[in-house]
């Protein structure tokens, strides 16, 4: 499985974003089908709770966990406004 360096992501995205889209965007899965399988098998947590809905809408401040990978959801618009865009 691909890994994501650190806990931030270079890719810009806007929230809300679907859970399956988020996992694919950040490189945690190679395909949407793989994201769907991981989510439906209960391997993904959102804010500490197992999430089995791939269409779950994520917003800035949510935390997604997949195994030992923990990824905070950040909205690129908020970071741009604060002058602290993702690196």
C-alpha positions as a Markdown table, in Angstrom:
| # | Residue | x | y | z |
|---|---|---|---|---|
| 1 | Unk | 0.0 | 0.0 | 0.0 |
| 2 | Unk | 1.3 | 3.5 | -0.8 |
| 3 | Unk | 2.4 | 5.6 | 2.2 |
| 4 | Unk | 1.9 | 9.3 | 2.8 |
| 5 | Unk | 4.9 | 11.1 | 4.2 |
| 6 | Unk | 4.1 | 13.0 | 7.4 |
| 7 | Unk | 0.6 | 13.9 | 8.3 |
| 8 | Unk | -0.1 | 16.5 | 5.6 |
| 9 | Unk | -0.8 | 16.1 | 1.9 |
| 10 | Unk | 0.6 | 18.1 | -1.0 |
| 11 | Unk | -2.6 | 17.8 | -3.0 |
| 12 | Unk | -5.1 | 20.6 | -2.8 |
| 13 | Unk | -8.7 | 19.6 | -2.2 |
| 14 | Unk | -11.9 | 21.3 | -1.0 |
| 15 | Unk | -14.1 | 20.0 | 1.7 |
| 16 | Unk | -16.6 | 18.4 | 2.0 |
| 17 | Unk | -15.0 | 15.5 | 0.2 |
| 18 | Unk | -16.2 | 11.9 | 0.1 |
| 19 | Unk | -14.2 | 9.4 | 2.2 |
| 20 | Unk | -13.4 | 7.1 | -0.8 |
| 21 | Unk | -12.3 | 10.2 | -2.9 |
| 22 | Unk | -10.1 | 11.4 | 0.0 |
| 23 | Unk | -8.3 | 8.0 | 0.3 |
| 24 | Unk | -7.6 | 7.9 | -3.4 |
| 25 | Unk | -6.5 | 11.6 | -3.6 |
| 26 | Unk | -4.0 | 11.2 | -0.8 |
| 27 | Unk | -2.6 | 8.0 | -2.3 |
| 28 | Unk | -3.6 | 5.7 | 0.5 |
| 29 | Unk | -5.3 | 3.5 | -2.2 |
| 30 | Unk | -4.5 | 3.1 | -5.8 |
| 31 | Unk | -8.1 | 2.8 | -7.0 |
| 32 | Unk | -11.6 | 3.8 | -6.0 |
| 33 | Unk | -12.4 | 0.0 | -5.9 |
| 34 | Unk | -9.7 | -0.6 | -3.4 |
| 35 | Unk | -10.9 | 2.4 | -1.2 |
| 36 | Unk | -14.4 | 0.9 | -1.3 |
| 37 | Unk | -13.2 | -2.5 | -0.2 |
| 38 | Unk | -11.1 | -1.1 | 2.7 |
| 39 | Unk | -14.0 | 1.1 | 3.9 |
| 40 | Unk | -16.7 | -1.6 | 3.6 |
| 41 | Unk | -14.5 | -4.1 | 5.4 |
| 42 | Unk | -14.3 | -1.8 | 8.4 |
| 43 | Unk | -10.6 | -0.9 | 8.1 |
| 44 | Unk | -11.1 | 2.8 | 8.0 |
| 45 | Unk | -11.9 | 5.0 | 11.0 |
| 46 | Unk | -13.2 | 8.6 | 11.0 |
| 47 | Unk | -12.7 | 10.5 | 14.2 |
| 48 | Unk | -12.0 | 7.3 | 16.1 |
| 49 | Unk | -15.1 | 5.4 | 14.8 |
| 50 | Unk | -15.2 | 2.7 | 12.2 |
| 51 | Unk | -16.8 | 4.1 | 9.0 |
| 52 | Unk | -18.3 | 1.7 | 6.4 |
| 53 | Unk | -19.9 | 4.3 | 4.2 |
| 54 | Unk | -17.7 | 5.3 | 1.3 |
| 55 | Unk | -19.9 | 8.3 | 0.6 |
| 56 | Unk | -19.3 | 9.7 | 4.1 |
| 57 | Unk | -18.6 | 13.4 | 3.7 |
| 58 | Unk | -15.4 | 14.6 | 5.4 |
| 59 | Unk | -15.0 | 18.2 | 6.5 |
| 60 | Unk | -12.0 | 20.1 | 7.7 |
| 61 | Unk | -11.0 | 18.9 | 11.2 |
| 62 | Unk | -12.0 | 15.3 | 10.7 |
| 63 | Unk | -9.3 | 12.7 | 11.2 |
| 64 | Unk | -9.1 | 9.6 | 9.0 |
| 65 | Unk | -7.2 | 6.5 | 10.1 |
| 66 | Unk | -6.2 | 3.5 | 8.0 |
| 67 | Unk | -4.0 | 1.1 | 9.9 |
| 68 | Unk | -1.2 | 3.2 | 11.4 |
| 69 | Unk | -1.7 | 6.0 | 8.9 |
| 70 | Unk | -3.5 | 8.9 | 10.6 |
| 71 | Unk | -4.5 | 11.8 | 8.3 |
| 72 | Unk | -6.2 | 15.0 | 9.4 |
| 73 | Unk | -8.6 | 16.5 | 6.8 |
| 74 | Unk | -7.7 | 20.0 | 5.8 |
| 75 | Unk | -9.5 | 22.4 | 3.5 |
| 76 | Unk | -7.1 | 24.1 | 1.1 |
| 77 | Unk | -9.3 | 27.2 | 1.1 |
| 78 | Unk | -8.9 | 27.7 | 4.8 |
| 79 | Unk | -5.1 | 27.2 | 4.6 |
| 80 | Unk | -4.8 | 29.6 | 1.7 |
| 81 | Unk | -6.8 | 32.3 | 3.6 |
| 82 | Unk | -4.5 | 31.9 | 6.6 |
| 83 | Unk | -1.4 | 32.0 | 4.4 |
| 84 | Unk | -0.4 | 28.5 | 5.5 |
| 85 | Unk | -1.0 | 26.4 | 2.4 |
| 86 | Unk | 0.0 | 22.7 | 2.6 |
| 87 | Unk | 3.6 | 21.9 | 1.9 |
